[in-house]
Amino acid sequence: VSTQSTGSFSLTSRCDMESKSNSKYDFLDAEKTIHKFWKDSNIYKKAKEKVANGPKYYFVDGPPYTSGKVHVGTAWNKSLKDMLVRYKRMTGHNVADRPGYDMHGLPTEKATEKELKINGRDEVLAYGIDKYIEECRHLCIKNMAEMTKTFQYMAVWMDWDHPYMSITRDYMEGEWFLIKEAHKKGRLYPGEKTMTWDAANGTALAKHELEYKKVTDEAIYVRFKVLSGEWTNSYLVIWTTTPWTIPFNLAIMVHTGLTYVQVKVNHHGEDQNWILCKDLVEDFIVKKIGVEKPDIQKEFSGESLKGLAYQHIFEDITDVYKKLKKEMPKVHTVVAANEFVNTHTGTGLVHCAPGCGPEDYEVGYRNGIRPFNTVDVVGVFRDFSPFTGLLARKNDPDFINFIDKSKGLVYKHQYEHEYPHGDRSKEGVIYRTTKQWFFKVEDLKDKLVEQNDKIKWVPDSAGNAFKSWLKNLRDNSISKQRFWGTPVPVWENVDDPSDYLVIGSVKELVEVAGLKEEPKDIHIPTVDKIVFKRISSKDGKEHEYRSCLLYTSDAADEEDSVD
């Protein structure tokens, strides 16, 4: 490689340098020299001007969080992007290279709490939401400045003078516009959803905010009495590692393609017939219960169990189930769910609590069983006697005692397994049924799959994985119960939450709410104070409308809105 000279600066080949007997290449000195040359000669600007009339190429940066400093993964990510941008410029393309920063969401909240030496929702409220929001903003801007210096030092050539930031008003208005457009097209709706929940932080968690740890829980086998006359003194036996969810049990899942049996056992001095999968008799009846020669009365298909009604073990101590059964006919019946039932462990009959897990929610949804869960944001049972005041998961021993007193407990044992934890709190998650705002997308699956098939994926496995994800697409929740984020732009009638207005811009908000001037910032402290009265389109009467706090848009959706 020959020596290249540009102005007063020369890049010397490795061969030439190595030929100098006593020379040693100083990487740090070279970096400083090159950076100085680029800056003094305005090389980045010249590189862009050179291809200004070339074909346009749009690069949109998937932004890093500003909750800390640049880590190795982010540095690697930016280096790869820089290589792409440089390559496209070298091929004559006019590249739009605006970088960005993801500044909302839980990572920033927890980093701010650490700086303030506070922890959790209650302490944030005590500190004051207004001050807390400002501290979040300050932390983001400070970290962004440091991260920008690092990326520039790494020689990442992007438009660092004009990065997009998810905390600016114009960016947040872009999200409001997106939500308003979804509303106008009939794709925004409020609904209940079972969410993975971090009780320590009082917020829902996305999949990428979970980390799995190996834990040992007390797993239990529970029996539920069959109500059909032809199944005299028979019980459906289920297995679970989450005893706290048993009060929320609304169905039992069965695999229609498996063979089940009725086994006669003596339990608490009483002859009973237990129903379970034939393939699991050895593991459960023989190894755990200790019956050497199981007395199998009969065997039958899983299909024949569908629709079988049973009695909940807590039906004698609470009236809530009677009400639920009136509202939803399939409550406390056996339902088919082949994809969620296996013979790896348990009994082949799976406890289903639609308010306590995504799979359970899915099965409940298609059987007309709504989620039922009274656990609050910090994991406490509310308005559900005799369990009121107990903590989900943490008070599992108390729930096991309730189950035992109701004569539902068949067997318990220690079970080691992987369990999701909040990546910030490091505590085991629970599941809650919460009101969220959704984008309707399920009806678009076929069109999305069709478009995906037109894309050339490298490698093929990546395209296949994405296609599988599209085929299983569900309506997407766009909201989270957090302080630091873009408020969902919905104002609800305080007398009728089903009557609401969706605001698409600050200008529209000024007009609807009768504000004297446009607010400079639209984070929660500002939006929460905007209350107005108007004539409802539903009943023709005047009502007060308030923002539906605390709901902020999901950080993942904020990234998506860049596109």
Disulfide bonds with the S-S distance in Angstrom:
none
